Amino acid sequence: MIGVLDEDLSTLATQLAAPIPPRTLTEAEWQDAEHARVAVEQDLRGLEAEAAVIAMQAADWRAKADLAAQRGDTALADQAHVRAAEAEQTRHSYAEEIGAIRGFLREWAARITRADPGRASDPPTNEPMR
């Protein structure tokens, strides 16, 4: 499962890392895009909360491993170390995705603008000018 999650996050990170071409949006496009941007920010907050929980879980597993080692329970300490490493790997994947989303939002803020009401928007980059 972690391998599938890592692969999906890697694909998403690549997509989010691609630069956004500068664009001026009409009012209708802006409204639709703004709703989508707000949804992305809400998802980002959810991911950040999940990452914080996973970081706490990793710390808890490390503490359990230390306690088990102090008690001389090597098997339990080893198992807790494995769980801590798994949680840390998941936390790292979340951190990569969070970073990619933050980069996307920065690019968005820098490159996407709202058209003046009296001015037509720039044509999309894949459509010819008329």
N, CA, C and O atoms as a Tinker XYZ file with bonds, in Angstrom:
   520  protein
     1  N      0.815000   -1.186000    0.000000    73     2
     2  CA     0.000000    0.000000    0.000000    64     1     3
     3  C      0.864000    1.257000    0.000000    63     2     4     5
     4  O      0.564000    2.218000   -0.709000    81     3
     5  N      1.926000    1.255000    0.784000    73     3     6
     6  CA     2.792000    2.431000    0.844000    64     5     7
     7  C      3.449000    2.671000   -0.510000    63     6     8     9
     8  O      3.621000    3.819000   -0.919000    81     7
     9  N      3.821000    1.587000   -1.216000    73     7    10
    10  CA     4.413000    1.734000   -2.541000    64     9    11
    11  C      3.457000    2.374000   -3.525000    63    10    12    13
    12  O      3.862000    3.217000   -4.325000    81    11
    13  N      2.191000    1.983000   -3.475000    73    11    14
    14  CA     1.175000    2.576000   -4.355000    64    13    15
    15  C      0.985000    4.046000   -4.005000    63    14    16    17
    16  O      0.893000    4.889000   -4.897000    81    15
    17  N      0.927000    4.357000   -2.725000    73    15    18
    18  CA     0.781000    5.734000   -2.277000    64    17    19
    19  C      1.969000    6.569000   -2.740000    63    18    20    21
    20  O      1.789000    7.683000   -3.231000    81    19
    21  N      3.180000    6.041000   -2.587000    73    19    22
    22  CA     4.372000    6.766000   -3.029000    64    21    23
    23  C      4.341000    7.033000   -4.528000    63    22    24    25
    24  O      4.693000    8.124000   -4.978000    81    23
    25  N      3.916000    6.031000   -5.301000    73    23    26
    26  CA     3.851000    6.198000   -6.758000    64    25    27
    27  C      2.823000    7.260000   -7.139000    63    26    28    29
    28  O      3.094000    8.118000   -7.979000    81    27
    29  N      1.643000    7.200000   -6.520000    73    27    30
    30  CA     0.605000    8.191000   -6.797000    64    29    31
    31  C      1.063000    9.589000   -6.404000    63    30    32    33
    32  O      0.836000   10.548000   -7.141000    81    31
    33  N      1.705000    9.707000   -5.251000    73    31    34
    34  CA     2.180000   11.012000   -4.791000    64    33    35
    35  C      3.287000   11.534000   -5.697000    63    34    36    37
    36  O      3.362000   12.736000   -5.949000    81    35
    37  N      4.136000   10.659000   -6.184000    73    35    38
    38  CA     5.208000   11.058000   -7.087000    64    37    39
    39  C      4.636000   11.602000   -8.394000    63    38    40    41
    40  O      5.105000   12.617000   -8.909000    81    39
    41  N      3.621000   10.921000   -8.925000    73    39    42
    42  CA     2.967000   11.381000  -10.152000    64    41    43
    43  C      2.327000   12.742000   -9.923000    63    42    44    45
    44  O      2.476000   13.644000  -10.747000    81    43
    45  N      1.625000   12.896000   -8.826000    73    43    46
    46  CA     0.978000   14.163000   -8.508000    64    45    47
    47  C      2.015000   15.263000   -8.319000    63    46    48    49
    48  O      1.830000   16.376000   -8.811000    81    47
    49  N      3.089000   14.971000   -7.624000    73    47    50
    50  CA     4.129000   15.971000   -7.392000    64    49    51
    51  C      4.722000   16.441000   -8.712000    63    50    52    53
    52  O      5.001000   17.629000   -8.875000    81    51
    53  N      4.919000   15.521000   -9.661000    73    51    54
    54  CA     5.452000   15.895000  -10.977000    64    53    55
    55  C      4.477000   16.819000  -11.690000    63    54    56    57
    56  O      4.886000   17.822000  -12.273000    81    55
    57  N      3.197000   16.491000  -11.649000    73    55    58
    58  CA     2.191000   17.323000  -12.302000    64    57    59
    59  C      2.113000   18.706000  -11.659000    63    58    60    61
    60  O      2.015000   19.719000  -12.351000    81    59
    61  N      2.158000   18.736000  -10.333000    73    59    62
    62  CA     2.037000   20.013000   -9.631000    64    61    63
    63  C      3.281000   20.871000   -9.780000    63    62    64    65
    64  O      3.202000   22.093000   -9.653000    81    63
    65  N      4.435000   20.254000  -10.049000    73    63    66
    66  CA     5.687000   20.996000  -10.161000    64    65    67
    67  C      5.831000   21.688000  -11.514000    63    66    68    69
    68  O      6.657000   22.590000  -11.656000    81    67
    69  N      5.044000   21.283000  -12.508000    73    67    70
    70  CA     5.132000   21.904000  -13.830000    64    69    71
    71  C      4.709000   23.367000  -13.728000    63    70    72    73
    72  O      3.697000   23.676000  -13.099000    81    71
    73  N      5.482000   24.276000  -14.345000    73    71    74
    74  CA     5.123000   25.697000  -14.238000    64    73    75
    75  C      3.775000   25.989000  -14.900000    63    74    76    77
    76  O      3.431000   25.422000  -15.938000    81    75
    77  N      3.045000   26.867000  -14.282000    73    75    78
    78  CA     1.758000   27.290000  -14.824000    64    77    79
    79  C      2.036000   28.450000  -15.780000    63    78    80    81
    80  O      2.701000   29.413000  -15.398000    81    79
    81  N      1.537000   28.374000  -17.013000    73    79    82
    82  CA     1.753000   29.501000  -17.918000    64    81    83
    83  C      0.947000   30.714000  -17.451000    63    82    84    85
    84  O     -0.170000   30.559000  -16.957000    81    83
    85  N      1.500000   31.912000  -17.600000    73    83    86
    86  CA     0.747000   33.109000  -17.208000    64    85    87
    87  C     -0.576000   33.171000  -17.976000    63    86    88    89
    88  O     -0.639000   32.843000  -19.161000    81    87
    89  N     -1.617000   33.593000  -17.284000    73    87    90
    90  CA    -2.929000   33.619000  -17.912000    64    89    91
    91  C     -3.802000   34.635000  -17.209000    63    90    92    93
    92  O     -3.756000   34.775000  -15.987000    81    91
    93  N     -4.590000   35.336000  -17.985000    73    91    94
    94  CA    -5.587000   36.248000  -17.446000    64    93    95
    95  C     -6.944000   35.616000  -17.700000    63    94    96    97
    96  O     -7.269000   35.257000  -18.832000    81    95
    97  N     -7.724000   35.482000  -16.655000    73    95    98
    98  CA    -9.010000   34.800000  -16.741000    64    97    99
    99  C    -10.169000   35.788000  -16.786000    63    98   100   101
   100  O    -10.131000   36.847000  -16.159000    81    99
   101  N    -11.196000   35.418000  -17.541000    73    99   102
   102  CA   -12.428000   36.205000  -17.531000    64   101   103
   103  C    -13.054000   36.079000  -16.148000    63   102   104   105
   104  O    -12.619000   35.263000  -15.336000    81   103
   105  N    -14.059000   36.875000  -15.888000    73   103   106
   106  CA   -14.725000   36.825000  -14.581000    64   105   107
   107  C    -15.309000   35.438000  -14.325000    63   106   108   109
   108  O    -15.164000   34.902000  -13.226000    81   107
   109  N    -15.963000   34.854000  -15.320000    73   107   110
   110  CA   -16.561000   33.516000  -15.142000    64   109   111
   111  C    -15.467000   32.475000  -14.903000    63   110   112   113
   112  O    -15.601000   31.625000  -14.022000    81   111
   113  N    -14.390000   32.539000  -15.681000    73   111   114
   114  CA   -13.284000   31.598000  -15.488000    64   113   115
   115  C    -12.662000   31.789000  -14.108000    63   114   116   117
   116  O    -12.314000   30.824000  -13.427000    81   115
   117  N    -12.529000   33.057000  -13.711000    73   115   118
   118  CA   -11.937000   33.366000  -12.405000    64   117   119
   119  C    -12.763000   32.755000  -11.274000    63   118   120   121
   120  O    -12.216000   32.162000  -10.345000    81   119
   121  N    -14.082000   32.905000  -11.362000    73   119   122
   122  CA   -14.942000   32.373000  -10.311000    64   121   123
   123  C    -14.792000   30.849000  -10.210000    63   122   124   125
   124  O    -14.666000   30.310000   -9.110000    81   123
   125  N    -14.807000   30.157000  -11.355000    73   123   126
   126  CA   -14.631000   28.702000  -11.350000    64   125   127
   127  C    -13.257000   28.327000  -10.799000    63   126   128   129
   128  O    -13.129000   27.414000   -9.983000    81   127
   129  N    -12.239000   29.041000  -11.256000    73   127   130
   130  CA   -10.871000   28.753000  -10.820000    64   129   131
   131  C    -10.701000   29.049000   -9.331000    63   130   132   133
   132  O     -9.988000   28.330000   -8.630000    81   131
   133  N    -11.341000   30.084000   -8.858000    73   131   134
   134  CA   -11.236000   30.443000   -7.439000    64   133   135
   135  C    -11.862000   29.359000   -6.561000    63   134   136   137
   136  O    -11.330000   29.028000   -5.502000    81   135
   137  N    -12.984000   28.813000   -7.003000    73   135   138
   138  CA   -13.604000   27.711000   -6.249000    64   137   139
   139  C    -12.658000   26.512000   -6.202000    63   138   140   141
   140  O    -12.512000   25.865000   -5.165000    81   139
   141  N    -12.024000   26.227000   -7.324000    73   139   142
   142  CA   -11.081000   25.095000   -7.373000    64   141   143
   143  C     -9.874000   25.370000   -6.482000    63   142   144   145
   144  O     -9.405000   24.475000   -5.779000    81   143
   145  N     -9.363000   26.615000   -6.506000    73   143   146
   146  CA    -8.202000   26.962000   -5.679000    64   145   147
   147  C     -8.528000   26.828000   -4.200000    63   146   148   149
   148  O     -7.717000   26.319000   -3.426000    81   147
   149  N     -9.704000   27.279000   -3.809000    73   147   150
   150  CA   -10.128000   27.163000   -2.406000    64   149   151
   151  C    -10.213000   25.687000   -2.005000    63   150   152   153
   152  O     -9.823000   25.317000   -0.898000    81   151
   153  N    -10.725000   24.848000   -2.910000    73   151   154
   154  CA   -10.814000   23.406000   -2.619000    64   153   155
   155  C     -9.414000   22.812000   -2.448000    63   154   156   157
   156  O     -9.200000   21.970000   -1.576000    81   155
   157  N     -8.465000   23.247000   -3.274000    73   155   158
   158  CA    -7.082000   22.763000   -3.144000    64   157   159
   159  C     -6.501000   23.193000   -1.804000    63   158   160   161
   160  O     -5.826000   22.405000   -1.142000    81   159
   161  N     -6.755000   24.433000   -1.397000    73   159   162
   162  CA    -6.259000   24.901000   -0.093000    64   161   163
   163  C     -6.882000   24.099000    1.059000    63   162   164   165
   164  O     -6.201000   23.789000    2.037000    81   163
   165  N     -8.156000   23.769000    0.945000    73   163   166
   166  CA    -8.803000   22.955000    1.986000    64   165   167
   167  C     -8.176000   21.562000    2.028000    63   166   168   169
   168  O     -7.925000   21.023000    3.106000    81   167
   169  N     -7.926000   20.984000    0.859000    73   167   170
   170  CA    -7.257000   19.679000    0.809000    64   169   171
   171  C     -5.869000   19.769000    1.424000    63   170   172   173
   172  O     -5.434000   18.856000    2.127000    81   171
   173  N     -5.180000   20.861000    1.160000    73   171   174
   174  CA    -3.843000   21.064000    1.721000    64   173   175
   175  C     -3.905000   21.081000    3.245000    63   174   176   177
   176  O     -3.087000   20.440000    3.905000    81   175
   177  N     -4.857000   21.799000    3.804000    73   175   178
   178  CA    -4.997000   21.833000    5.267000    64   177   179
   179  C     -5.279000   20.440000    5.820000    63   178   180   181
   180  O     -4.755000   20.073000    6.872000    81   179
   181  N     -6.102000   19.662000    5.121000    73   179   182
   182  CA    -6.372000   18.296000    5.546000    64   181   183
   183  C     -5.119000   17.438000    5.504000    63   182   184   185
   184  O     -4.871000   16.659000    6.425000    81   183
   185  N     -4.324000   17.572000    4.442000    73   183   186
   186  CA    -3.074000   16.816000    4.340000    64   185   187
   187  C     -2.099000   17.214000    5.440000    63   186   188   189
   188  O     -1.421000   16.365000    6.018000    81   187
   189  N     -2.035000   18.519000    5.726000    73   187   190
   190  CA    -1.145000   18.980000    6.795000    64   189   191
   191  C     -1.562000   18.391000    8.143000    63   190   192   193
   192  O     -0.711000   18.006000    8.945000    81   191
   193  N     -2.869000   18.322000    8.389000    73   191   194
   194  CA    -3.352000   17.734000    9.641000    64   193   195
   195  C     -3.018000   16.246000    9.701000    63   194   196   197
   196  O     -2.583000   15.747000   10.738000    81   195
   197  N     -3.221000   15.538000    8.589000    73   195   198
   198  CA    -2.891000   14.112000    8.551000    64   197   199
   199  C     -1.394000   13.896000    8.740000    63   198   200   201
   200  O     -0.983000   12.968000    9.437000    81   199
   201  N     -0.586000   14.740000    8.130000    73   199   202
   202  CA     0.870000   14.619000    8.270000    64   201   203
   203  C      1.286000   14.827000    9.722000    63   202   204   205
   204  O      2.193000   14.153000   10.210000    81   203
   205  N      0.634000   15.748000   10.408000    73   203   206
   206  CA     0.955000   15.985000   11.820000    64   205   207
   207  C      0.618000   14.753000   12.663000    63   206   208   209
   208  O      1.372000   14.383000   13.563000    81   207
   209  N     -0.509000   14.129000   12.369000    73   207   210
   210  CA    -0.891000   12.913000   13.097000    64   209   211
   211  C      0.125000   11.806000   12.832000    63   210   212   213
   212  O      0.541000   11.105000   13.754000    81   211
   213  N      0.515000   11.654000   11.588000    73   211   214
   214  CA     1.484000   10.609000   11.237000    64   213   215
   215  C      2.838000   10.888000   11.895000    63   214   216   217
   216  O      3.511000    9.957000   12.338000    81   215
   217  N      3.239000   12.147000   11.963000    73   215   218
   218  CA     4.493000   12.492000   12.643000    64   217   219
   219  C      4.424000   12.111000   14.123000    63   218   220   221
   220  O      5.398000   11.608000   14.684000    81   219
   221  N      3.271000   12.352000   14.752000    73   219   222
   222  CA     3.109000   11.960000   16.158000    64   221   223
   223  C      3.143000   10.449000   16.310000    63   222   224   225
   224  O      3.708000    9.931000   17.272000    81   223
   225  N      2.536000    9.739000   15.358000    73   223   226
   226  CA     2.559000    8.276000   15.414000    64   225   227
   227  C      3.996000    7.753000   15.290000    63   226   228   229
   228  O      4.387000    6.824000   15.997000    81   227
   229  N      4.770000    8.351000   14.394000    73   227   230
   230  CA     6.175000    7.936000   14.237000    64   229   231
   231  C      6.942000    8.174000   15.540000    63   230   232   233
   232  O      7.725000    7.328000   15.972000    81   231
   233  N      6.708000    9.327000   16.156000    73   231   234
   234  CA     7.375000    9.627000   17.431000    64   233   235
   235  C      6.938000    8.636000   18.518000    63   234   236   237
   236  O      7.754000    8.193000   19.326000    81   235
   237  N      5.657000    8.297000   18.527000    73   235   238
   238  CA     5.168000    7.323000   19.504000    64   237   239
   239  C      5.826000    5.956000   19.303000    63   238   240   241
   240  O      6.219000    5.306000   20.272000    81   239
   241  N      5.944000    5.528000   18.060000    73   239   242
   242  CA     6.587000    4.236000   17.786000    64   241   243
   243  C      8.058000    4.259000   18.196000    63   242   244   245
   244  O      8.579000    3.274000   18.718000    81   243
   245  N      8.727000    5.396000   17.956000    73   243   246
   246  CA    10.138000    5.496000   18.383000    64   245   247
   247  C     10.237000    5.415000   19.905000    63   246   248   249
   248  O     11.132000    4.757000   20.436000    81   247
   249  N      9.328000    6.078000   20.601000    73   247   250
   250  CA     9.330000    6.029000   22.073000    64   249   251
   251  C      9.056000    4.607000   22.568000    63   250   252   253
   252  O      9.683000    4.144000   23.521000    81   251
   253  N      8.121000    3.921000   21.919000    73   251   254
   254  CA     7.831000    2.532000   22.299000    64   253   255
   255  C      9.050000    1.644000   22.055000    63   254   256   257
   256  O      9.349000    0.751000   22.848000    81   255
   257  N      9.745000    1.898000   20.956000    73   255   258
   258  CA    10.951000    1.112000   20.661000    64   257   259
   259  C     12.001000    1.344000   21.739000    63   258   260   261
   260  O     12.648000    0.397000   22.186000    81   259
   261  N     12.177000    2.592000   22.161000    73   259   262
   262  CA    13.156000    2.909000   23.209000    64   261   263
   263  C     12.785000    2.232000   24.533000    63   262   264   265
   264  O     13.644000    1.670000   25.212000    81   263
   265  N     11.503000    2.292000   24.891000    73   263   266
   266  CA    11.060000    1.662000   26.141000    64   265   267
   267  C     11.246000    0.140000   26.091000    63   266   268   269
   268  O     11.688000   -0.477000   27.060000    81   267
   269  N     10.908000   -0.436000   24.964000    73   267   270
   270  CA    11.063000   -1.889000   24.832000    64   269   271
   271  C     12.536000   -2.278000   24.911000    63   270   272   273
   272  O     12.882000   -3.293000   25.517000    81   271
   273  N     13.398000   -1.477000   24.303000    73   271   274
   274  CA    14.837000   -1.757000   24.352000    64   273   275
   275  C     15.348000   -1.625000   25.785000    63   274   276   277
   276  O     16.178000   -2.423000   26.222000    81   275
   277  N     14.857000   -0.622000   26.521000    73   275   278
   278  CA    15.279000   -0.447000   27.910000    64   277   279
   279  C     14.848000   -1.637000   28.777000    63   278   280   281
   280  O     15.539000   -2.011000   29.724000    81   279
   281  N     13.703000   -2.218000   28.438000    73   279   282
   282  CA    13.217000   -3.389000   29.188000    64   281   283
   283  C     13.887000   -4.680000   28.712000    63   282   284   285
   284  O     13.701000   -5.742000   29.306000    81   283
   285  N     14.662000   -4.575000   27.645000    73   283   286
   286  CA    15.341000   -5.755000   27.123000    64   285   287
   287  C     14.483000   -6.594000   26.191000    63   286   288   289
   288  O     14.846000   -7.726000   25.869000    81   287
   289  N     13.353000   -6.059000   25.754000    73   287   290
   290  CA    12.461000   -6.783000   24.835000    64   289   291
   291  C     12.864000   -6.445000   23.399000    63   290   292   293
   292  O     12.286000   -5.562000   22.765000    81   291
   293  N     13.853000   -7.156000   22.912000    73   291   294
   294  CA    14.426000   -6.880000   21.593000    64   293   295
   295  C     13.407000   -7.063000   20.475000    63   294   296   297
   296  O     13.349000   -6.249000   19.554000    81   295
   297  N     12.609000   -8.116000   20.542000    73   295   298
   298  CA    11.621000   -8.384000   19.492000    64   297   299
   299  C     10.613000   -7.232000   19.390000    63   298   300   301
   300  O     10.310000   -6.758000   18.295000    81   299
   301  N     10.106000   -6.794000   20.525000    73   299   302
   302  CA     9.146000   -5.687000   20.523000    64   301   303
   303  C      9.813000   -4.390000   20.072000    63   302   304   305
   304  O      9.204000   -3.602000   19.348000    81   303
   305  N     11.047000   -4.164000   20.490000    73   303   306
   306  CA    11.777000   -2.966000   20.071000    64   305   307
   307  C     11.975000   -2.966000   18.559000    63   306   308   309
   308  O     11.800000   -1.939000   17.904000    81   307
   309  N     12.341000   -4.121000   18.009000    73   307   310
   310  CA    12.529000   -4.218000   16.552000    64   309   311
   311  C     11.226000   -3.945000   15.802000    63   310   312   313
   312  O     11.203000   -3.228000   14.802000    81   311
   313  N     10.152000   -4.531000   16.306000    73   311   314
   314  CA     8.846000   -4.327000   15.683000    64   313   315
   315  C      8.449000   -2.840000   15.731000    63   314   316   317
   316  O      7.937000   -2.299000   14.751000    81   315
   317  N      8.684000   -2.202000   16.852000    73   315   318
   318  CA     8.347000   -0.776000   16.989000    64   317   319
   319  C      9.220000    0.078000   16.078000    63   318   320   321
   320  O      8.748000    1.075000   15.532000    81   319
   321  N     10.489000   -0.297000   15.905000    73   319   322
   322  CA    11.365000    0.427000   14.973000    64   321   323
   323  C     10.842000    0.318000   13.540000    63   322   324   325
   324  O     10.867000    1.292000   12.788000    81   323
   325  N     10.372000   -0.868000   13.170000    73   323   326
   326  CA     9.808000   -1.066000   11.830000    64   325   327
   327  C      8.584000   -0.178000   11.646000    63   326   328   329
   328  O      8.443000    0.484000   10.617000    81   327
   329  N      7.702000   -0.162000   12.637000    73   327   330
   330  CA     6.490000    0.679000   12.556000    64   329   331
   331  C      6.864000    2.163000   12.495000    63   330   332   333
   332  O      6.240000    2.928000   11.760000    81   331
   333  N      7.865000    2.568000   13.253000    73   331   334
   334  CA     8.310000    3.968000   13.214000    64   333   335
   335  C      8.840000    4.322000   11.833000    63   334   336   337
   336  O      8.558000    5.400000   11.312000    81   335
   337  N      9.605000    3.417000   11.243000    73   335   338
   338  CA    10.148000    3.666000    9.906000    64   337   339
   339  C      9.036000    3.757000    8.864000    63   338   340   341
   340  O      9.093000    4.598000    7.967000    81   339
   341  N      8.029000    2.897000    8.980000    73   339   342
   342  CA     6.885000    2.955000    8.057000    64   341   343
   343  C      6.144000    4.279000    8.198000    63   342   344   345
   344  O      5.798000    4.911000    7.200000    81   343
   345  N      5.904000    4.694000    9.427000    73   343   346
   346  CA     5.207000    5.963000    9.659000    64   345   347
   347  C      6.043000    7.130000    9.142000    63   346   348   349
   348  O      5.503000    8.080000    8.576000    81   347
   349  N      7.341000    7.061000    9.332000    73   347   350
   350  CA     8.221000    8.136000    8.854000    64   349   351
   351  C      8.215000    8.187000    7.327000    63   350   352   353
   352  O      8.240000    9.273000    6.748000    81   351
   353  N      8.183000    7.040000    6.674000    73   351   354
   354  CA     8.127000    7.012000    5.209000    64   353   355
   355  C      6.820000    7.632000    4.719000    63   354   356   357
   356  O      6.814000    8.391000    3.750000    81   355
   357  N      5.727000    7.312000    5.380000    73   355   358
   358  CA     4.434000    7.893000    5.018000    64   357   359
   359  C      4.443000    9.398000    5.255000    63   358   360   361
   360  O      3.939000   10.159000    4.430000    81   359
   361  N      5.016000    9.834000    6.383000    73   359   362
   362  CA     5.107000   11.266000    6.679000    64   361   363
   363  C      5.921000   11.978000    5.613000    63   362   364   365
   364  O      5.571000   13.082000    5.196000    81   363
   365  N      7.004000   11.353000    5.171000    73   363   366
   366  CA     7.847000   11.935000    4.124000    64   365   367
   367  C      7.057000   12.085000    2.816000    63   366   368   369
   368  O      7.177000   13.100000    2.130000    81   367
   369  N      6.255000   11.077000    2.475000    73   367   370
   370  CA     5.430000   11.158000    1.261000    64   369   371
   371  C      4.432000   12.303000    1.359000    63   370   372   373
   372  O      4.223000   13.039000    0.395000    81   371
   373  N      3.820000   12.448000    2.525000    73   371   374
   374  CA     2.895000   13.565000    2.728000    64   373   375
   375  C      3.630000   14.896000    2.599000    63   374   376   377
   376  O      3.115000   15.836000    1.994000    81   375
   377  N      4.821000   14.976000    3.162000    73   375   378
   378  CA     5.586000   16.227000    3.100000    64   377   379
   379  C      5.897000   16.599000    1.653000    63   378   380   381
   380  O      5.839000   17.772000    1.284000    81   379
   381  N      6.224000   15.612000    0.844000    73   379   382
   382  CA     6.491000   15.888000   -0.576000    64   381   383
   383  C      5.236000   16.409000   -1.272000    63   382   384   385
   384  O      5.299000   17.380000   -2.025000    81   383
   385  N      4.105000   15.768000   -1.022000    73   383   386
   386  CA     2.859000   16.200000   -1.640000    64   385   387
   387  C      2.474000   17.598000   -1.161000    63   386   388   389
   388  O      2.048000   18.432000   -1.959000    81   387
   389  N      2.622000   17.851000    0.120000    73   387   390
   390  CA     2.307000   19.175000    0.668000    64   389   391
   391  C      3.192000   20.231000    0.031000    63   390   392   393
   392  O      2.710000   21.305000   -0.331000    81   391
   393  N      4.470000   19.944000   -0.111000    73   391   394
   394  CA     5.384000   20.889000   -0.756000    64   393   395
   395  C      5.000000   21.160000   -2.194000    63   394   396   397
   396  O      5.060000   22.304000   -2.646000    81   395
   397  N      4.604000   20.122000   -2.924000    73   395   398
   398  CA     4.201000   20.299000   -4.319000    64   397   399
   399  C      2.939000   21.150000   -4.421000    63   398   400   401
   400  O      2.830000   22.006000   -5.300000    81   399
   401  N      1.997000   20.917000   -3.530000    73   399   402
   402  CA     0.755000   21.702000   -3.555000    64   401   403
   403  C      1.041000   23.152000   -3.196000    63   402   404   405
   404  O      0.491000   24.060000   -3.818000    81   403
   405  N      1.885000   23.381000   -2.213000    73   403   406
   406  CA     2.248000   24.767000   -1.868000    64   405   407
   407  C      2.924000   25.457000   -3.045000    63   406   408   409
   408  O      2.655000   26.627000   -3.318000    81   407
   409  N      3.800000   24.741000   -3.742000    73   407   410
   410  CA     4.451000   25.304000   -4.933000    64   409   411
   411  C      3.438000   25.639000   -6.010000    63   410   412   413
   412  O      3.524000   26.691000   -6.645000    81   411
   413  N      2.479000   24.751000   -6.218000    73   411   414
   414  CA     1.419000   24.991000   -7.192000    64   413   415
   415  C      0.644000   26.257000   -6.832000    63   414   416   417
   416  O      0.381000   27.094000   -7.696000    81   415
   417  N      0.280000   26.397000   -5.560000    73   415   418
   418  CA    -0.482000   27.575000   -5.135000    64   417   419
   419  C      0.335000   28.858000   -5.279000    63   418   420   421
   420  O     -0.216000   29.904000   -5.623000    81   419
   421  N      1.652000   28.788000   -5.018000    73   419   422
   422  CA     2.512000   29.965000   -5.230000    64   421   423
   423  C      2.549000   30.340000   -6.711000    63   422   424   425
   424  O      2.429000   31.511000   -7.069000    81   423
   425  N      2.717000   29.327000   -7.569000    73   423   426
   426  CA     2.722000   29.563000   -9.014000    64   425   427
   427  C      1.395000   30.173000   -9.453000    63   426   428   429
   428  O      1.356000   31.112000  -10.248000    81   427
   429  N      0.320000   29.622000   -8.922000    73   427   430
   430  CA    -1.009000   30.122000   -9.264000    64   429   431
   431  C     -1.116000   31.610000   -8.914000    63   430   432   433
   432  O     -1.552000   32.421000   -9.731000    81   431
   433  N     -0.720000   31.948000   -7.711000    73   431   434
   434  CA    -0.833000   33.342000   -7.252000    64   433   435
   435  C      0.026000   34.276000   -8.102000    63   434   436   437
   436  O     -0.343000   35.429000   -8.327000    81   435
   437  N      1.161000   33.787000   -8.570000    73   435   438
   438  CA     2.076000   34.621000   -9.339000    64   437   439
   439  C      1.690000   34.729000  -10.816000    63   438   440   441
   440  O      2.021000   35.727000  -11.456000    81   439
   441  N      1.009000   33.742000  -11.364000    73   439   442
   442  CA     0.817000   33.690000  -12.809000    64   441   443
   443  C     -0.623000   33.809000  -13.304000    63   442   444   445
   444  O     -0.849000   34.048000  -14.490000    81   443
   445  N     -1.587000   33.648000  -12.420000    73   443   446
   446  CA    -2.984000   33.709000  -12.839000    64   445   447
   447  C     -3.586000   35.017000  -12.330000    63   446   448   449
   448  O     -3.536000   35.324000  -11.139000    81   447
   449  N     -4.146000   35.767000  -13.251000    73   447   450
   450  CA    -4.738000   37.057000  -12.889000    64   449   451
   451  C     -6.177000   37.124000  -13.389000    63   450   452   453
   452  O     -6.609000   36.353000  -14.246000    81   451
   453  N     -6.878000   38.059000  -12.825000    73   451   454
   454  CA    -8.278000   38.299000  -13.163000    64   453   455
   455  C     -8.331000   39.434000  -14.179000    63   454   456   457
   456  O     -7.681000   40.464000  -13.999000    81   455
   457  N     -9.095000   39.248000  -15.232000    73   455   458
   458  CA    -9.220000   40.276000  -16.272000    64   457   459
   459  C     -9.982000   41.474000  -15.732000    63   458   460   461
   460  O    -10.874000   41.346000  -14.893000    81   459
   461  N     -9.608000   42.637000  -16.236000    73   459   462
   462  CA   -10.401000   43.818000  -15.947000    64   461   463
   463  C    -11.766000   43.616000  -16.604000    63   462   464   465
   464  O    -11.844000   43.037000  -17.688000    81   463
   465  N    -12.840000   44.084000  -15.968000    73   463   466
   466  CA   -14.176000   43.849000  -16.529000    64   465   467
   467  C    -14.335000   44.340000  -17.972000    63   466   468   469
   468  O    -15.098000   43.746000  -18.733000    81   467
   469  N    -13.646000   45.392000  -18.359000    73   467   470
   470  CA   -13.792000   45.930000  -19.709000    64   469   471
   471  C    -12.807000   45.358000  -20.705000    63   470   472   473
   472  O    -12.770000   45.809000  -21.850000    81   471
   473  N    -12.013000   44.386000  -20.314000    73   471   474
   474  CA   -10.952000   43.852000  -21.174000    64   473   475
   475  C    -11.170000   42.363000  -21.379000    63   474   476   477
   476  O    -11.496000   41.637000  -20.440000    81   475
   477  N    -10.989000   41.914000  -22.617000    73   475   478
   478  CA   -11.103000   40.477000  -22.906000    64   477   479
   479  C     -9.893000   39.760000  -22.339000    63   478   480   481
   480  O     -8.816000   40.343000  -22.216000    81   479
   481  N    -10.075000   38.488000  -21.995000    73   479   482
   482  CA    -8.953000   37.718000  -21.451000    64   481   483
   483  C     -8.036000   37.267000  -22.570000    63   482   484   485
   484  O     -8.415000   37.254000  -23.741000    81   483
   485  N     -6.822000   36.897000  -22.189000    73   483   486
   486  CA    -5.880000   36.330000  -23.144000    64   485   487
   487  C     -6.426000   34.997000  -23.620000    63   486   488   489
   488  O     -7.062000   34.281000  -22.847000    81   487
   489  N     -6.188000   34.646000  -24.895000    73   487   490
   490  CA    -6.663000   33.341000  -25.354000    64   489   491
   491  C     -5.859000   32.241000  -24.683000    63   490   492   493
   492  O     -4.692000   32.441000  -24.348000    81   491
   493  N     -6.474000   31.079000  -24.482000    73   491   494
   494  CA    -5.697000   29.964000  -23.911000    64   493   495
   495  C     -4.505000   29.671000  -24.797000    63   494   496   497
   496  O     -4.542000   29.915000  -26.003000    81   495
   497  N     -3.454000   29.151000  -24.204000    73   495   498
   498  CA    -2.210000   28.934000  -24.942000    64   497   499
   499  C     -2.350000   27.907000  -26.050000    63   498   500   501
   500  O     -1.536000   27.902000  -26.973000    81   499
   501  N     -3.349000   27.037000  -25.996000    73   499   502
   502  CA    -3.500000   26.019000  -27.032000    64   501   503
   503  C     -4.531000   26.391000  -28.090000    63   502   504   505
   504  O     -4.842000   25.577000  -28.960000    81   503
   505  N     -5.066000   27.612000  -28.029000    73   503   506
   506  CA    -6.030000   28.051000  -29.032000    64   505   507
   507  C     -5.460000   29.243000  -29.785000    63   506   508   509
   508  O     -4.825000   30.105000  -29.178000    81   507
   509  N     -5.679000   29.309000  -31.117000    73   507   510
   510  CA    -5.148000   30.443000  -31.901000    64   509   511
   511  C     -5.897000   31.727000  -31.567000    63   510   512   513
   512  O     -7.062000   31.704000  -31.169000    81   511
   513  N     -5.197000   32.850000  -31.739000    73   511   514
   514  CA    -5.823000   34.145000  -31.521000    64   513   515
   515  C     -6.749000   34.438000  -32.696000    63   514   516   517
   516  O     -6.470000   34.033000  -33.824000    81   515
   517  N     -7.829000   35.127000  -32.440000    73   515   518
   518  CA    -8.791000   35.447000  -33.513000    64   517   519
   519  C     -8.747000   36.910000  -33.835000    63   518   520
   520  O     -9.480000   37.373000  -34.709000    81   519
